[in-house]
Amino acid sequence: KKAIHDIVKGYKENRIMEVFDLYYHEEVVTYNNGDSTGRIGKAQNRTMRQEFASRITVTEIGILKLICDGDNSCYEIFIEYTTNEGEKVRRSKWLFQEWKNGQIIKEQYH
């Protein structure tokens, strides 16, 4: 639970890559709406995160709901950010995570 709050805080402080390196496992696989294309292993996920982080500035983020059970977590977040082009975006997402040795090994977001 603390790690999830640390990740969200890292996003809020625009330290996306710092929390990624700390909390994501070398063998992590992430899925965006069921698709893991380009998101297998930490190297591919790092490239995807760096691209996202370089295009936005987070202005607000928060946890709306959080459920933890053993090595599994599920939470709903809202995030507001501004793109480099000046577009303001507000989204909410559900994230489902499996943890291994204190790091995320599998993550799905919808």
C-alpha positions, -999 to 999 in steps of 0.1 A, spaced: 0 0 0 28 24 8 45 17 -25 13 26 -44 12 59 -25 49 65 -33 43 59 -70 13 83 -71 34 109 -52 62 104 -77 39 111 -106 25 142 -88 61 155 -84 69 146 -121 94 119 -110 78 93 -132 110 76 -142 124 76 -107 94 56 -93 94 34 -124 130 24 -118 123 17 -81 90 -1 -82 89 -20 -115 104 -55 -118 129 -64 -146 104 -89 -160 73 -66 -158 46 -69 -184 20 -41 -187 -13 -42 -205 -32 -12 -218 -68 -23 -223 -56 -59 -227 -27 -51 -252 9 -57 -241 25 -48 -274 58 -30 -267 54 -35 -230 72 -67 -222 101 -64 -199 115 -34 -181 134 -20 -211 103 -18 -233 83 -4 -205 110 22 -197 109 34 -233 71 37 -232 72 56 -199 100 79 -210 80 88 -241 49 96 -220 69 115 -193 86 136 -219 53 148 -234 34 158 -202 35 177 -169 13 162 -142 -7 189 -125 -29 167 -102 -32 130 -94 -50 111 -66 -62 77 -56 -100 74 -56 -103 37 -45 -76 12 -33 -78 -25 -26 -48 -46 -16 -48 -84 -11 -14 -101 -6 7 -95 -37 -22 -80 -56 -34 -44 -57 -62 -26 -75 -69 11 -75 -87 38 -93 -68 71 -99 -76 104 -115 -48 123 -133 -47 157 -147 -18 168 -169 -8 193 -195 8 182 -228 37 199 -243 13 214 -268 -7 230 -240 -37 206 -240 -51 200 -205 -62 163 -200 -82 148 -171 -86 110 -169 -95 83 -145 -81 48 -148 -82 15 -130 -49 -2 -124 -45 -39 -115 -11 -50 -103 7 -82 -93 38 -77 -71 69 -98 -67 96 -90 -41 82 -54 -36 80 -46 -73 53 -47 -99 57 -78 -122 23 -74 -140 2 -43 -145 -31 -38 -164 -48 -5 -168 -82 4 -182 
